Amino acid sequence: MTRYITSTDHLKTIMNLLRDGSATIQMEAFHVFKIYVANPNKGAAVHDLLLRNKERLQAFLAAFQNDRADEQFAEEKRFVMDEIARLEPR
């Protein structure tokens, strides 16, 4: 698992799956995406990729799955958005 979450290729795939037409695939991709974001020991390449896409990710997540009535999801989404907002250049 550690090798997986240090791969920018896998992160790019997950970020693309967040935009999939299927809400189910989007949700599963979100659950993997939050692992990348929440990892306190992000590799430099993963950190840089998230930082480069920070504004787009914030805009995307602000509108992501807003029709869901799931409080746990809303809390996880807020956490992910807060973590992305805190990203700073190393």
Disulfide bonds with the S-S distance in Angstrom:
none
